[in-house]
């Protein structure tokens, strides 16, 4: 959990380079990384550990899922 949150602090925005960094650091495709991140940010432990980061990620996640549903 903390590794994903640490990584998000270092790479706050999506880019092609972030995809490369995800593959290099975690050895998984970016789609899987974002699935895992989505689960992590819903936990109480993550919110207690990094409240500002987790709330920012939750807002971004909600915007992404609501626009996907609307589109």
DABELDA-V687848 format. One record per residue. N is the residue number from 1. RES is the residue in one small letter. PHI is phi in whole degrees, 0 to 359 (* if undefined). D_FIRST is the distance of its C-alpha to the first C-alpha in whole Angstrom. Layout:
N_RES_PHI_D_FIRST / N_RES_PHI_D_FIRST
//
This chain:
1_x_*_0 / 2_x_294_4 / 3_x_297_5 / 4_x_294_5 / 5_x_292_7 / 6_x_302_9 / 7_x_298_10 / 8_x_296_11 / 9_x_294_13 / 10_x_282_15 / 11_x_236_16 / 12_x_291_16 / 13_x_244_19 / 14_x_282_19 / 15_x_198_22 / 16_x_299_23 / 17_x_292_22 / 18_x_295_18 / 19_x_304_18 / 20_x_297_20 / 21_x_294_17 / 22_x_298_14 / 23_x_298_17 / 24_x_291_17 / 25_x_281_14 / 26_x_253_12 / 27_x_69_15 / 28_x_226_15 / 29_x_291_17 / 30_x_304_16 / 31_x_301_17 / 32_x_292_14 / 33_x_303_11 / 34_x_291_12 / 35_x_297_12 / 36_x_296_9 / 37_x_299_8 / 38_x_301_11 / 39_x_289_10 / 40_x_298_6 / 41_x_289_9 / 42_x_270_11 / 43_x_271_10 / 44_x_295_11 / 45_x_299_9 / 46_x_295_7 / 47_x_297_11 / 48_x_291_12 / 49_x_286_10 / 50_x_219_11 / 51_x_301_14 / 52_x_294_16 / 53_x_297_13 / 54_x_296_12 / 55_x_295_15 / 56_x_297_16 / 57_x_294_14 / 58_x_297_15 / 59_x_298_19 / 60_x_297_18 / 61_x_298_17 / 62_x_297_20 / 63_x_299_22 / 64_x_293_21 / 65_x_286_22 / 66_x_288_25 / 67_x_288_27 / 68_x_293_26 / 69_x_291_27 / 70_x_284_30 / 71_x_277_31
//
